[in-house]
């Protein structure tokens, strides 16, 4: 064998009891599993894993590393957590498929998520199709002195419905014409053929939110034809959240498409204690034969961009049109009234509470003083109304500000993560001076806080949620379990000490208790340190 991991506590991803074994790796795959009492395999290298648990690599079902994977070969934010595969292209907005105009627009629209605003030359945006983007991931750092020229961890891609609509329809809030719908269906089909595993939507983000259910159903039928899944950030996580979940269940049932609910939370005061209602809805759908899964992150605050809080009518026409409306006093007052009194659809139908909106990052260095403060606090320091502060920040930062939104409920988080179709997703935005700690700590936080300390899940159950279940949703036949013949994407962690180091005060602190991470049998984390190995590649839909 190339490597033998000796005397590990194997937590194999099935959710069943762990067991002691030696695991042999050869040519990037698990070649032997020998339990206590069986003949031990020999290897060119032997790693003593006494006291450590060995699990499949963790799969981040909701990641925003679309540009980070191309910008940062180390990518320790995810590699150090034991993540060996990320699913990107989330929330209906990403960078393929595009034409030149659409690419410029989407770069501006999601600067707060990923950086990469127009004018940023750190990345050569030399792709236009999904296939070209995935090819770019596979050769991201060729010839730059690393061991392998790909990316830090593996990546699968969801074709983003909002970007597709931007490309085919533009930013208008109107139904697509028959010709535009046909073009969108072609774009989705081509993207699936080129390797996308499904389609995402951001139905509180423009322009994707302008699509009616009938339009989404037609696109989901295309996805279903390729055995993919639909991953919506649905129309509300606040007022009307249950109706929004039910809408997605009904839509995908009509389309015959598998459904994966993104960051499946129940937030804001109107939903405190209502997780059981969501779980009952899901159980009834599952009992009727629906194919449903979901992901969550193990924290209560959410994270997005400040511009996402605006009402959808204020975002029609794209980023330049938004800025023009914000600069106009009368229109800005209409926006304020909609947000503070009515409850904008961008804020999930709930009147915004500025003391829950914390600025986590800005694109303009001169605005850095706002980071770590709520909008209410920044406004009080300036002696002005919160909307005045928020409006100025949106304009001066050209919509690039990111926020933490402190509106979640711990009891809802715990109940949803217990569900049998639950998987883990960080929803980790890596931009900003003070990002959400979930970007750097989701997976060790599950293991340390929610499994070991709180017992919400057993360790074996927790590992299954983070490995085999997401692999099954992605239709991966050789990942997510410790079995002979499977890819050696593996994590060795200390069950007694594993924990997230990241906090809201120090969000980029690395985790503890994860000394080794392997992708295709090669160490990307060894003895707690990042190696020079770039073993990650695009993971494409097959069949």
Order of alpha helices (4+ residues) and beta strands (2+ residues): beta-beta-beta-beta-beta-beta-alpha-alpha-beta-alpha-alpha-alpha-beta-alpha-alpha-beta-alpha-beta-alpha-beta-alpha-beta-beta-alpha-alpha-alpha-beta-alpha-alpha-beta-alpha-beta-alpha-alpha-alpha-beta-beta-beta-beta
